[in-house]
Amino acid sequence: MSGSTVSPASRITYAKFMAFVCLLCPLTNFKIGDIQPLEIFGASILLITFGLFVRNSGRYLETAENWAIAKLYFGFFLGVTIISLVDYRLQTFPPRDADILKTAPFTSIARLIQLLIELGLVLFVVRAITRWPALLHTLIQYYILAGVVCAVYALISWILILGGIDIGGAYIVDFPRARGTFVEGGPLGVYLVSVLLILIVYRYELRSRSRAFWPIIMILLCAFALSASKAGVLLSLVLVGYFSVLKRKVRYIVLVLALLIPPLVAFDMVNGLQGYLVSYADYEQKLADDPDDVNLTTGRAVAIILVPLMTAAHPWTGVGFGNYSLQRNNPEFLEGLIPESKGWDLPGLGLVSYIAELGVPGFLLLCWVLWAPVRMLRKAHAAPIVCVLGSYQLFAHLFGVQLNFAYPWLVSAIGIGYGLVMQRSGSSLVSQDAQGNRPYTSNA
């Protein structure tokens, strides 16, 4: 665990790797085909890591804790793989214009590769932190920097689009919304919540005394407000609620409500939240009146009906990992009510979607894996705010973040690494660095 076991050259390599990962994480809307830049980078790292594992005769993970995480994650991966193989027997109904990669079994294979990359990323980062604990400090700084860059880009884009100049980081629906490097404002808001959370941990648990703290807070909050992210608002409330439970204090909920009410009012998000419910009040009649309305025939509007039907038909193994889109046009589920989708349709229900794809047992296993960072942090007696950090991934996926997005996995890696270093050192990271000589503080 000592930082002295890591050579200066290795430290530079680790730091560069963390910089690349953090800066690529928010680039979810920049793709080569359907592949995100981080997936290409992550795949190469995964191959290198596997090579080192083989070369070192399985001793690459070094510690029992790292082995336990590897067994948990890859046991889950094996379970999902088996489910996908079993579900290969099901007839699929791809859209008419789907290419070969959007047919069975290639959709499941692609999702499995993405999942393997994310799991490998977590193990690589956790191992790096446990070998060189001071790296956690560097990783957090890069994560915050990436978040600030994304937020500034979103703010500049929002200002420019008011003058008719579109540089990609904002868009206009009923009103201008910031989206940064994401496809829309909702995902941007959820991402910025993670940056704010890590910034708070950095300030109050790692005792950073940076004078840029409050300016960064204001930049992130402004971008968050302009994203008009309903998912981000709900996620914030849930995280603050969990923090209040851990601290046994209700005043934190009052504080976050005071911060969230202005954007709720300014962007009329209350009506937006009600709109999700109103859409289903008389679904059949609305669909009959406007059968071409994509808000009624695609995404979560349809998934909220189809996911329960798929789950009821295949409760044990689901329809296959990533195969919702291939069952979307199944006549058995459409029942003459929902029109067939002409394009590639995704459920948009976040974590709930995986009940249909993995079945009930697979879904419960997924939730168990996503909650693992919290269990580890509670075992290490980490501070409540760090436990909230560990819970971020589960709640982020619950509010719509796709499982193949890297940044929630990176947040979990930060939480797990923090907990393991605390367990091994027997004290808070504030009390010692890798050599045990000085506090984890920064004036940068």
C-alpha positions as CSV (number, residue, x, y, z in Angstrom):
1,M,0.0,0.0,0.0
2,S,2.9,2.4,0.6
3,G,3.4,5.0,-2.0
4,S,7.1,4.1,-2.0
5,T,6.2,0.9,-3.9
6,V,5.2,3.0,-6.9
7,S,8.0,4.4,-9.0
8,P,8.0,8.1,-10.1
9,A,7.5,7.0,-13.7
10,S,4.5,4.9,-12.7
11,R,3.0,7.8,-10.8
12,I,3.2,10.0,-13.9
13,T,1.6,7.2,-15.9
14,Y,-1.2,6.8,-13.4
15,A,-1.8,10.6,-13.3
16,K,-2.0,10.8,-17.1
17,F,-4.4,7.9,-17.2
18,M,-6.7,9.6,-14.6
19,A,-6.6,12.8,-16.6
20,F,-7.7,11.1,-19.8
21,V,-10.5,9.1,-18.0
22,C,-11.9,12.2,-16.3
23,L,-11.8,14.4,-19.4
24,L,-13.3,11.7,-21.6
25,C,-16.1,10.7,-19.2
26,P,-18.5,13.6,-20.0
27,L,-18.1,13.2,-23.8
28,T,-21.1,10.9,-24.1
29,N,-22.5,12.7,-27.1
30,F,-19.2,12.6,-29.1
31,K,-19.1,9.1,-30.8
32,I,-17.3,7.3,-33.5
33,G,-20.3,5.4,-34.9
34,D,-22.0,4.1,-31.7
35,I,-18.7,4.0,-29.7
36,Q,-17.7,6.6,-27.1
37,P,-14.1,7.8,-27.1
38,L,-13.6,6.5,-23.5
39,E,-14.7,3.0,-24.6
40,I,-11.8,2.8,-27.1
41,F,-9.4,4.1,-24.5
42,G,-10.8,1.8,-21.9
43,A,-10.6,-1.3,-24.1
44,S,-6.9,-0.7,-24.7
45,I,-6.4,-0.3,-20.9
46,L,-8.4,-3.5,-20.3
47,L,-6.2,-5.5,-22.7
48,I,-3.0,-4.1,-21.0
49,T,-4.4,-4.9,-17.6
50,F,-5.3,-8.5,-18.6
51,G,-1.8,-8.9,-20.0
52,L,-0.2,-7.7,-16.8
53,F,-2.5,-10.0,-14.8
54,V,-1.4,-13.0,-16.9
55,R,2.2,-12.1,-16.8
56,N,2.1,-11.7,-13.0
57,S,0.4,-15.1,-12.6
58,G,-2.8,-13.6,-11.2
59,R,-1.0,-11.5,-8.6
60,Y,-1.8,-8.2,-10.3
61,L,-4.7,-7.4,-7.9
62,E,-2.3,-7.9,-4.9
63,T,-4.7,-7.5,-2.0
64,A,-7.6,-9.6,-0.7
65,E,-9.8,-6.5,-0.9
66,N,-9.1,-6.0,-4.6
67,W,-9.7,-9.7,-5.2
68,A,-13.1,-9.5,-3.4
69,I,-14.1,-6.6,-5.7
70,A,-13.0,-8.5,-8.8
71,K,-14.9,-11.6,-7.7
72,L,-18.1,-9.5,-7.1
73,Y,-17.9,-7.6,-10.4
74,F,-16.9,-10.5,-12.7
75,G,-19.3,-12.8,-11.0
76,F,-22.0,-10.4,-12.0
77,F,-20.5,-10.2,-15.5
78,L,-20.6,-14.0,-15.8
79,G,-24.2,-14.0,-14.6
80,V,-25.2,-11.4,-17.2
81,T,-23.3,-13.3,-19.9
82,I,-25.2,-16.5,-19.0
83,I,-28.5,-14.7,-19.1
84,S,-27.7,-13.3,-22.6
85,L,-26.8,-16.8,-23.8
86,V,-30.0,-18.3,-22.5
87,D,-32.1,-15.5,-24.1
88,Y,-30.5,-16.0,-27.5
89,R,-33.2,-18.6,-28.0
90,L,-35.9,-15.8,-28.2
91,Q,-37.1,-14.5,-31.4
92,T,-36.2,-10.9,-32.0
93,F,-37.9,-8.1,-33.9
94,P,-35.3,-5.5,-35.0
95,P,-36.4,-2.3,-36.7
96,R,-36.6,-2.6,-40.5
97,D,-33.6,-0.3,-41.1
98,A,-31.4,-1.9,-38.5
99,D,-27.8,-2.8,-39.6
100,I,-26.2,-6.1,-38.6
101,L,-24.8,-4.8,-35.4
102,K,-28.3,-4.0,-34.2
103,T,-29.5,-7.6,-34.4
104,A,-29.1,-10.6,-32.1
105,P,-26.7,-11.6,-30.8
106,F,-24.6,-8.5,-31.6
107,T,-26.5,-6.1,-29.4
108,S,-25.9,-8.2,-26.3
109,I,-22.3,-8.8,-27.3
110,A,-21.8,-5.0,-27.6
111,R,-23.4,-4.3,-24.2
112,L,-21.3,-7.1,-22.6
113,I,-18.1,-5.6,-24.0
114,Q,-19.1,-2.1,-22.7
115,L,-19.9,-3.6,-19.3
116,L,-16.6,-5.4,-19.2
117,I,-14.8,-2.2,-20.0
118,E,-16.5,-0.3,-17.1
119,L,-15.8,-3.1,-14.6
120,G,-12.2,-3.2,-15.7
121,L,-12.0,0.5,-15.3
122,V,-13.2,0.3,-11.7
123,L,-10.7,-2.4,-10.8
124,F,-7.8,-0.5,-12.5
125,V,-8.6,2.7,-10.7
126,V,-9.1,1.0,-7.3
127,R,-5.9,-0.9,-7.7
128,A,-4.0,2.3,-8.6
129,I,-5.4,4.1,-5.5
130,T,-4.6,1.2,-3.1
131,R,-1.0,1.1,-4.5
132,W,-0.6,4.9,-4.3
133,P,-3.2,6.5,-2.0
134,A,-2.1,10.0,-2.9
135,L,-3.4,9.3,-6.4
136,L,-7.0,9.7,-5.0
137,H,-6.2,13.4,-4.5
138,T,-5.1,13.8,-8.1
139,L,-8.1,11.8,-9.5
140,I,-10.6,14.0,-7.7
141,Q,-8.9,17.2,-8.9
142,Y,-9.1,16.0,-12.5
143,Y,-12.7,14.9,-12.1
144,I,-13.6,18.4,-10.8
145,L,-11.6,20.1,-13.6
146,A,-13.5,18.0,-16.2
147,G,-16.8,19.0,-14.7
148,V,-15.9,22.7,-14.7
149,V,-14.8,22.6,-18.3
150,C,-18.1,20.9,-19.2
151,A,-20.1,23.4,-17.2
152,V,-18.3,26.4,-18.7
153,Y,-18.9,25.1,-22.2
154,A,-22.6,24.6,-21.4
155,L,-22.8,28.2,-20.0
156,I,-21.1,29.8,-23.0
157,S,-23.3,27.8,-25.4
158,W,-26.4,28.9,-23.5
159,I,-25.4,32.5,-23.8
160,L,-24.5,32.3,-27.4
161,I,-27.7,30.4,-28.5
162,L,-29.7,33.4,-27.2
163,G,-28.0,35.4,-29.9
164,G,-28.7,32.7,-32.5
165,I,-25.2,31.2,-32.4
166,D,-25.2,27.4,-31.8
167,I,-21.9,25.8,-30.8
168,G,-23.5,22.6,-29.6
169,G,-23.6,22.9,-25.8
170,A,-27.2,24.3,-25.6
171,Y,-30.5,23.9,-27.5
172,I,-34.0,25.4,-27.5
173,V,-37.2,23.5,-26.9
174,D,-39.8,25.7,-25.1
175,F,-36.9,27.7,-23.7
176,P,-33.0,27.5,-24.0
177,R,-31.4,24.6,-22.1
178,A,-27.8,23.9,-21.5
179,R,-26.6,20.3,-22.3
180,G,-22.8,20.7,-22.4
181,T,-21.3,17.5,-24.0
182,F,-24.4,15.4,-23.3
183,V,-27.3,14.7,-25.6
184,E,-29.7,17.0,-23.6
185,G,-30.1,18.9,-20.4
186,G,-31.3,16.0,-18.2
187,P,-28.1,13.9,-18.4
188,L,-25.9,17.0,-18.0
189,G,-27.7,17.8,-14.7
190,V,-27.2,14.3,-13.4
191,Y,-23.5,14.5,-14.2
192,L,-23.1,17.9,-12.6
193,V,-24.6,16.4,-9.4
194,S,-21.7,14.0,-9.3
195,V,-19.1,16.8,-9.7
196,L,-20.7,18.9,-6.9
197,L,-20.8,15.8,-4.7
198,I,-17.1,15.1,-5.3
199,L,-16.2,18.7,-4.8
200,I,-17.9,18.7,-1.4
201,V,-16.1,15.5,-0.4
202,Y,-12.8,17.1,-1.5
203,R,-13.5,20.2,0.5
204,Y,-14.8,18.8,3.7
205,E,-13.3,15.3,3.9
206,L,-9.9,15.8,2.2
207,R,-9.7,19.3,3.7
208,S,-8.9,21.2,0.5
209,R,-8.5,24.9,1.2
210,S,-8.7,26.0,-2.4
211,R,-9.9,29.6,-2.8
212,A,-11.6,28.5,-6.1
213,F,-14.1,26.4,-4.2
214,W,-17.0,28.9,-4.1
215,P,-16.5,30.2,-7.7
216,I,-16.5,26.6,-8.9
217,I,-19.7,25.9,-6.9
218,M,-21.4,28.9,-8.5
219,I,-20.3,27.8,-12.1
220,L,-21.6,24.3,-11.5
221,L,-24.9,25.5,-9.9
222,C,-25.5,27.9,-12.8
223,A,-25.0,25.2,-15.4
224,F,-27.1,22.8,-13.4
225,A,-30.0,25.4,-13.2
226,L,-29.7,26.1,-17.0
227,S,-29.8,22.4,-17.8
228,A,-33.4,22.3,-16.3
229,S,-32.7,18.7,-15.5
230,K,-35.7,17.1,-13.8
231,A,-33.7,13.9,-13.2
232,G,-30.9,16.0,-11.6
233,V,-33.3,17.7,-9.3
234,L,-34.9,14.4,-8.2
235,L,-31.4,12.8,-7.8
236,S,-30.3,15.7,-5.6
237,L,-33.3,15.3,-3.3
238,V,-32.7,11.6,-2.9
239,L,-29.0,12.0,-2.2
240,V,-29.7,14.8,0.4
241,G,-32.5,12.6,1.9
242,Y,-30.0,9.7,2.3
243,F,-27.4,12.1,3.8
244,S,-30.1,13.3,6.3
245,V,-30.9,9.7,7.2
246,L,-27.2,9.0,7.9
247,K,-26.8,12.3,9.8
248,R,-30.3,12.0,11.4
249,K,-30.9,15.6,10.6
250,V,-33.8,17.0,8.5
251,R,-32.4,20.5,8.0
252,Y,-30.3,19.4,5.1
253,I,-33.4,18.6,3.1
254,V,-34.7,22.1,3.8
255,L,-31.4,23.5,2.6
256,V,-31.4,21.6,-0.7
257,L,-35.1,22.6,-1.3
258,A,-34.1,26.2,-0.9
259,L,-31.4,25.8,-3.5
260,L,-33.6,23.8,-5.9
261,I,-36.8,25.9,-5.7
262,P,-35.5,28.8,-8.0
263,P,-34.7,26.5,-11.0
264,L,-37.9,24.6,-10.4
265,V,-39.9,27.8,-10.7
266,A,-37.8,29.5,-13.4
267,F,-38.0,26.5,-15.8
268,D,-41.5,25.3,-14.8
269,M,-40.1,21.9,-14.0
270,V,-43.0,21.1,-11.7
271,N,-45.3,21.0,-14.8
272,G,-42.7,19.0,-16.6
273,L,-42.8,16.4,-13.8
274,Q,-46.5,16.4,-13.9
275,G,-46.4,15.9,-17.7
276,Y,-44.9,12.4,-17.2
277,L,-48.0,11.4,-15.3
278,V,-50.5,13.2,-17.4
279,S,-49.3,11.4,-20.5
280,Y,-50.7,8.2,-19.1
281,A,-53.9,9.5,-17.8
282,D,-55.7,8.8,-21.1
283,Y,-52.9,7.2,-23.2
284,E,-55.1,5.4,-25.7
285,Q,-57.1,8.5,-26.5
286,K,-54.0,10.7,-26.8
287,L,-52.4,8.1,-29.1
288,A,-55.5,7.9,-31.3
289,D,-55.6,11.7,-31.6
290,D,-51.9,12.0,-32.6
291,P,-50.4,8.6,-33.6
292,D,-47.2,10.2,-34.9
293,D,-46.4,12.0,-31.6
294,V,-42.9,10.6,-30.8
295,N,-43.4,11.6,-27.2
296,L,-46.1,9.0,-27.0
297,T,-44.7,6.3,-29.3
298,T,-41.0,6.2,-28.3
299,G,-38.7,6.2,-25.2
300,R,-40.1,6.1,-21.7
301,A,-43.7,6.7,-22.8
302,V,-43.8,3.3,-24.4
303,A,-41.3,1.6,-22.1
304,I,-43.4,2.2,-19.0
305,I,-46.0,0.0,-20.6
306,L,-43.7,-2.6,-22.4
307,V,-41.1,-3.2,-19.5
308,P,-43.8,-4.7,-17.2
309,L,-45.1,-6.8,-20.1
310,M,-41.6,-8.1,-20.9
311,T,-40.9,-8.8,-17.3
312,A,-44.2,-10.7,-16.8
313,A,-43.4,-12.8,-19.9
314,H,-39.8,-13.6,-18.9
315,P,-39.5,-13.0,-15.2
316,W,-36.4,-15.2,-14.6
317,T,-34.0,-14.3,-17.3
318,G,-35.6,-11.3,-19.0
319,V,-35.3,-10.7,-22.8
320,G,-31.5,-10.4,-22.8
321,F,-28.9,-7.8,-21.9
322,G,-29.4,-4.8,-24.4
323,N,-32.3,-6.6,-26.1
324,Y,-35.2,-4.3,-25.2
325,S,-34.8,-2.6,-28.6
326,L,-35.1,-6.0,-30.3
327,Q,-38.3,-6.8,-28.4
328,R,-39.8,-3.4,-28.8
329,N,-41.8,-4.4,-31.9
330,N,-42.8,-7.8,-30.6
331,P,-46.5,-8.1,-31.5
332,E,-47.1,-10.1,-28.3
333,F,-46.3,-6.9,-26.3
334,L,-47.7,-4.3,-28.7
335,E,-51.2,-5.9,-28.4
336,G,-52.5,-3.7,-31.2
337,L,-52.3,-0.6,-29.0
338,I,-48.8,0.7,-29.4
339,P,-47.6,1.4,-32.9
340,E,-44.4,-0.4,-34.2
341,S,-41.2,1.6,-34.0
342,K,-39.6,2.5,-37.3
343,G,-36.2,3.3,-35.7
344,W,-34.0,2.1,-32.9
345,D,-36.0,2.8,-29.7
346,L,-34.4,2.8,-26.2
347,P,-36.5,2.5,-23.0
348,G,-35.1,5.6,-21.2
349,L,-36.2,4.3,-17.8
350,G,-32.7,3.9,-16.4
351,L,-32.2,1.1,-13.9
352,V,-35.8,0.0,-14.2
353,S,-35.2,-1.1,-17.8
354,Y,-32.9,-3.9,-16.6
355,I,-35.8,-5.7,-15.0
356,A,-37.0,-6.5,-18.5
357,E,-33.6,-7.3,-19.9
358,L,-32.1,-9.3,-17.0
359,G,-35.2,-10.7,-15.2
360,V,-36.0,-10.1,-11.6
361,P,-33.0,-12.2,-10.1
362,G,-30.5,-10.5,-12.5
363,F,-31.9,-7.0,-11.7
364,L,-31.6,-7.7,-7.9
365,L,-28.0,-8.8,-8.5
366,L,-27.3,-5.6,-10.4
367,C,-28.7,-3.5,-7.5
368,W,-26.6,-5.5,-5.1
369,V,-23.4,-4.8,-7.1
370,L,-24.2,-1.1,-7.5
371,W,-24.7,-0.8,-3.8
372,A,-21.4,-2.5,-3.0
373,P,-19.5,0.8,-2.6
374,V,-21.9,1.9,0.2
375,R,-21.4,-1.4,2.0
376,M,-17.6,-1.1,1.8
377,L,-17.7,2.5,3.0
378,R,-20.0,1.8,5.9
379,K,-17.7,-1.1,6.9
380,A,-14.8,1.3,6.8
381,H,-16.8,3.8,9.0
382,A,-16.5,6.5,6.4
383,A,-18.1,9.9,6.9
384,P,-21.8,10.2,5.8
385,I,-21.0,12.4,2.8
386,V,-18.6,9.8,1.5
387,C,-21.2,7.1,1.9
388,V,-23.5,9.3,-0.1
389,L,-20.8,9.5,-2.8
390,G,-20.8,5.7,-2.8
391,S,-24.5,5.6,-3.3
392,Y,-24.4,8.0,-6.3
393,Q,-24.1,5.3,-9.0
394,L,-27.2,3.3,-8.0
395,F,-29.4,6.5,-7.8
396,A,-27.9,8.0,-11.0
397,H,-28.9,4.8,-12.9
398,L,-32.3,4.9,-11.2
399,F,-32.9,8.3,-12.7
400,G,-32.0,7.4,-16.2
401,V,-28.2,7.2,-16.6
402,Q,-27.3,4.4,-19.0
403,L,-25.2,1.5,-17.5
404,N,-22.5,1.9,-20.2
405,F,-21.8,5.5,-19.2
406,A,-18.3,5.5,-17.5
407,Y,-18.6,8.4,-15.0
408,P,-20.9,6.7,-12.5
409,W,-18.5,3.8,-12.4
410,L,-15.6,6.2,-11.9
411,V,-17.5,7.8,-9.0
412,S,-17.9,4.3,-7.4
413,A,-14.2,3.6,-8.0
414,I,-13.4,6.8,-6.1
415,G,-15.6,5.8,-3.2
416,I,-14.3,2.2,-3.1
417,G,-10.7,3.4,-3.2
418,Y,-11.3,5.9,-0.4
419,G,-12.9,3.1,1.8
420,L,-10.1,0.6,1.1
421,V,-7.4,3.1,2.0
422,M,-9.2,4.0,5.2
423,Q,-9.5,0.4,6.1
424,R,-5.8,-0.4,5.5
425,S,-4.5,2.8,7.2
426,G,-7.0,2.6,10.1
427,S,-7.7,6.3,9.8
428,S,-9.2,9.1,7.6
429,L,-7.3,10.1,4.5
430,V,-7.0,13.5,6.0
431,S,-4.6,12.2,8.6
432,Q,-1.8,10.9,6.4
433,D,-0.6,10.6,2.9
434,A,1.0,7.6,1.2
435,Q,4.2,7.9,3.3
436,G,2.3,8.9,6.4
437,N,4.1,12.3,6.5
438,R,1.5,15.0,5.8
439,P,-2.2,15.7,5.5
440,Y,-4.1,15.4,2.3
441,T,-4.6,19.1,1.8
442,S,-4.1,21.4,-1.1
443,N,-3.9,25.0,-1.9
444,A,-4.0,24.5,-5.6
